[in-house]
Amino acid sequence: TVPSAALCEAAHRAGTKVLLSLGGAQSDDYFNAQSSATQDAFVKGTLGWVETYGYDGLDLDWEHPETDENTASFLRMAGALRKGLSGLGKKTGKSYLLTAAVPEGDWNGKHYDGPAMLPLFDFVNIMTYDYSGPWHEVAAHNAPLNASSKDPYGGAVTKALSYWTGKGWPKERLNLGLACYGRGFDVSEPHAKLSKGAAKSKYEYLDYHDILPLIAAGWTRTWDAEIQAPWLRSPGKDALIAYDDPESIALKAAWARVSGMGGIFFWDINADRLEDGSSPLVAAARKTFL
C-alpha cells in the first residue's frame, strides 16, 4: 500500500526525507522473474508514485540477486531508476536519492557488483542482523558486534564494513543496520547446538517492546563480553533470546561513528516504540553516533 501524500508532508515539516522502499524479504522471486518490459513498466509506475506522493527518493531492497543474470537485471533496474529520478528532478527542481538495502557478507552478497553500483546509488544500508536463527548450526547471536569463537560461521557486525569497502565502496557511503528485535531458541545456553528440522521456538522473533515484559517477568539478562551483546534466559532455563538493548546498540553506533561510516539505520523503529512514547534503542544509538 502506498501511503498518502500526508505522510511525506508531515515528514517534510519536521525536516525529514521519506524514501519509498521497493522489495523486501524474498523479493528476489518477483524481481528475478521480471522481463525487461515488465521491469520498465515497474520503474515507470514507481516514478509516478514518487512524483504523486512527494517522496524524496527510492530504496531498492532486492533480496537477493542469486546469479550473474540476476546481477545484470539488478543493475539494469538501478540504472533505470537513477535515470528516471534524475529526469524527475529536472521537472520538479528536487534532488532525489536512490539507495539500496544490502547483505553483510558473501552468503547473500556475492552477486552484488560493488564498483558497478557506485555511480547508481547515493548510499547503501547494510543489513547487519539475522546472523543466526532456526536455520543456523548453533544458537548464535542475532547481531553480534564481534565474532564468537563458539560460532562456526563467525558472523559479526564489524566484518560488514570491510566486506563493502572491499567491494570498492567508501565507508562514508555505508550505513550500519541496528536490530530492534531478537531471535529466540529453545536451548539453555548460548551457542548450544540446534537440531535440524526442529520446530521454531515460540520466541523465534520478538520485537524489543515485547522482550521488555519478559525481563519484568523474571527472565535473566547476561552479557557476552566476547561479542559485546546481551542474552536473555528464561526462568526455567529452557529458552534463550539473542537480542540488543541500549548498551549493545550504543556500542555498535559508537563503533560505526569511529569507523567513519556514513550513518546508522534501524529494523525497525516501530519495534522499539514503547507505550510511553519513548524509543530507548534509537535514543541510545543517537547519543553515541551524533
N, C-alpha and C positions, 0 to 999 in steps of 0.2 A: 504494500500500500504506500503510495506517495503522499507524504504529509502536505497540508495546505500551505499556502504562502505565509500564513500567520506565524508558523514556526520560524521561518527564516527572518521575518520582520522582527520578531521578539529577540532573536539572537543578535541581529544587527544593531538593535538599540542598546544591547549590552556589550557591543564591541567584539562579538564572536562570529567567526565564519562557520558556515554549515556546508558540509560536503555530502553528496548522495553516494552511498556505498552500493556497489554492484557485485552481486555474487554471495559469498559466504561459504560455510562448511559444505563440502561435497558438491560445490557448484561446477566442478570440472566436467561432470557428466553432461550438464547443459551447455556449457561453453564449448567443450570439445566437439559436440555434435553439430555446431553451427556451420553452415556453409558460408561462403563469402557473402552471398546475397543476404542471408539471414543476419549475419554479423553487421552488415551495412545498415540494415533496417533497424537493428537493435541500437546501434550507435546514433542513428538519426532520431529515433524516439527518445533516447536518453538525453540528448542535447536539447530536445524540445522541453523536457521536464526541467532542466537546469534554467532555461530561459523563463518558462511559465511560473515556476515557483520561487525563483530568486536565489537558487543555490550558488555557492561560491566555487564550486568545482565538483570533481568526482573522485571516488576512491575505488580502484579496481581490486576486488577481493576474489581473485580467481584461485580456487583451492582444488587442485594444483595442476599445472601443466605436467604431463607424465611422459611425454615422448618429444622427440625433436620436432615432429609435426605440430604438436601442441605448442611448443615454444614459438614456432613461426606464427601460429594463429594468435597467440597471446600478444606478440609484438605487433602484429597487424592491427589488432583491436586497439592496443595502446596508442599506436600511431594515428589511427583514425580519430580516437577521442582527443588526442593532443591537437591535431589539426582542426577538428571541429570546435574545440574550446577557444583556440586562437582566433578562428573566424568569428565566433560569437562575441569575443572580446572586442573586436573591431566594430561590431554592430552596437554593443551596449556600453562600450567605454570602460568595461571592467577587466580586471586581470584574474583569470581563473586558474585554480590549482588542479593538478592531476597527481594523485598519489596511489600507492598500492600497499596492500597487506601481504607480507611475505613470510615464509617459514624461517626458522632459526638455523637450520643446518641442511646437510646434504640429503637427508632421508626424503624430504619433500622439496628441497630447493635446488637439486642438481639440474633441473630443466629451466631455471631462470638465468637468462643471459645478462649478467650484470652490466657489461660495457654497452650492450645494445639498449638497455633500459635507461641509462644515464640521461640521454637527451630528451627522453619522453616524460619522465616523472620528476616532480619537484622534490619529493622525498618519499621514503618508504617506511612503513611501520612493521617492525619485526615482531612476530607473534611468539614472544619468549615465555611460553607456558604450554601446558599439555605435554610436558616431558615424560609423564607417566600416567597410567590409567589401567583399566582392566586388561588392556592388550599387552601390558609390559611383563617382563620376566619376574620382576620383584616389585614390591610396594615402595617405589621410589617417590621422590617429591614431585609435585606438580610444576614447580618453578624454582628450582634451587639456584641461588646466586653462584655458588661454586659447585664443582662436580663432587659427587660422593665416591669414595673408594669402594663402597659396597654396591654401587650400581654398575652393572656390566656395560650399560650403554654410555654412561659417563656424561650425560647431558648437563649443561649448565648455561645460565643466562650470560655469563661472562664470555662464553665462546661465540656468541652470536655476532658481536662486533667484529671480531677478526674474520669471521666467515664472510661477512658482507664487504668489509674493506678488501678482503682477498678477491672479491668479485669486481673490484675497481671502484667501489663507492666511497666517497669521502665521509668521514664519521659525522660531520655536521649535517648531513642529509639523511641520517639514520635515526629513527625514533625507537625507544625501548618499550616493549609491552609489559604492563603490570597487571597481574591477575587479581580480580576482586572475587575470587571463588576458590574452592578447594576440591580435592578429589579424595574419596574415602575407600578403604579396603577393609575386608573382614579378616584382619590379622591382628596380632597382639604387639608386634614390634616393627619399627621402620626397616625397610628393605628385606622383609620376610618374603620367601618365595611364593609366587602366585600359582594357583592350579589352573592349567589350561582347561577352557570350557566351563569354568565355574560361573555361577550366576553373579551378576553385578551386585555389589553392595547397595543397600538402600541409601547409603551415604555417598554414592559414587560421584555425584556432582552437587555441590552445595554453595549457594551464594554466601558472601561474607555475612550479610544480615541474618542468615539462617544458621550460621555457625555460632554466633554470639550466645543464643539461648542454650546451646549445648554446654558452653563454658559455665553459664549460670546454673546449669543442672548437674554439675559435678564432673564434667569431663576435665581431664588434666592436660595442661599445656606443658610441653617440654621444648627445649631449644637445642637445635643441632648446630654445634659450633663449626663443624666442617663445611656444611652447605649454607650456613647463615640463614636458617629458616626454621619456623616452628612446626611442631606436630601436635595433634590433639588425640588423646587416648580415652576411650570410653571407660566408665566406672567398672564395668565387668572385664575390661582388658580384652574385648573380643572385636573391637573395631578401632580403626586408626584413620585420621584425616590429615592429609598434607595440604596446608593452606598458607596464606600470607596474612600477616597482621601489621599494624602500624610500624612495628620495629623492623620487620624484614622489608617492608615496602620502602621505608625511609633509607635503608642501606642500599637498595637497588637504585633508587632515584639519585642518591649521592654518588654512587659508582658511575651512573650514566653521565652525570654532570662533570665529574673529574675526568672521565674518559673523553670528554669533548663531543658527546652525542648531541644531536640537534634538539631532541625533545623526548618526552615520555607520553604514553597513552595508556588507556585502561580498557580491559574487557571484563565486565562492562560497568560503567559508573552507576547504573541502577542497582547493581548487586551490592553496592557499598552504601546505599541510601538508607538511613535509619529513620525510625518513626519520628524522632525529634527534629528531623531535617538535616542532621549532620552527615558528613561523609568522611569518616576517620581515615580511610586509606588514602583518598585523594588529598586530604589535608596534610597527612604525613609526607606524602611524596612532594607536594608543592613546597613545603617548608624546607626540604633539603635540596630540591632541584633548582629553585629560583634564587 
